[in-house]
Amino acid sequence: MPNSFKLNLLYRPRRLRRTAGLRALVEDTVLRPENLIAPLFVVDGKGRPEPVPSMPGVFRYSIADLVKECRLLSGLGVRAVALFPKLDSALKDAEGTAALSPDALVLRAVGAVKKAVPEMTVATDIALDPYTVHGHDGVLTPDGSDVDNDRTVEILCSMAVLHARAGVDLVAPSDMMDGRIGAIRRSLDAAGREQTAIMAYTAKYASAYYGPFRDAVGSAKAAGTRSLDKRTYQLNPANRREALIEVKLDEAEGADIIMVKPAGLYLDIIRMVRTATKKPVAAYQVSGEYSQIHAAARLGWLDLELCRMESLIAIKRAGADMILTYFAKDVAAELRR
Ligand code: PBG
């Protein structure tokens, strides 16, 4: 039956959605493997990669396997990694002493990656949570009720200098202590490391979505809970303006890259920060964001490939220049196809 019903429309947006060619022509957010930073977990010893049960497809690598993984990533166009050590619990104490060991696992890992894959950009976390028995990012006040800001910053400065000397391109303070960016910048400069850049975890929220990461680095196990309460230093998820205060401070203190974390649930913050700063903006798609997509895919409820791509495009569209994501390798491979 011929359809005689015709709308008299001047504009028909569907015209530009008609073919793949037209859709590609008008696509405004482009994700490249080079925009991705792969977070990688490293353990001591020569064992096989240990799967992280709450993060399908994520492993803790020996240094030898870490190097292999970096080669693979580099071949796929992922040119940056963020390294996270998982320490033997015997090495942890209340003060996170192992963080300042000149032979620390992460330092050896950085050296090995830089030697074998020199073109790889390497970032390391500056915080004490992999090193403390309580799983907090710093040392505690004498009564144990809170993280001691200034004493923690002093340790983080030494840690940053050690990492810089080991050859990292970016130190990434993820601890959320006040004043740490400026203090770390001054320490790096005093140590002759003025070329080491700071990727500041600027707006890092106190999120429950860090749970699987805490399994991966063992901070949950050390503390006996994944629900570590970091609300006296990480931002309240209910707050928006506070992120701008942190941006102002980190910029003034000398941050080279401004980060928002988590990413997918904080797209409004990413957009706001993008507008507020001229600095490059990074967003961290955290472990829980990764795990929930995998979990739903395992149940057959969501399509893994489509959802992971959409999640990353959304983060890029919100204004992130670069994205830390556990999907880095798989998505880079997909982008190459
Ligand atoms: C700790 C740190 C955390 C993450 C990166 N660095 C967790 C926390 O604050 O407890 C989370 C990353 C993720 O969930 O993927 N300094």
Boltz pocket constraint, residues with backbone or C-beta under 6 A from the ligand:
constraints:
  - pocket:
      binder: B
      contacts: [[A, 125], [A, 126], [A, 127], [A, 128], [A, 129], [A, 135], [A, 137], [A, 174], [A, 175], [A, 209], [A, 210], [A, 211], [A, 212], [A, 213], [A, 214], [A, 228], [A, 230], [A, 285], [A, 286], [A, 287], [A, 288]]
      max_distance: 6.0
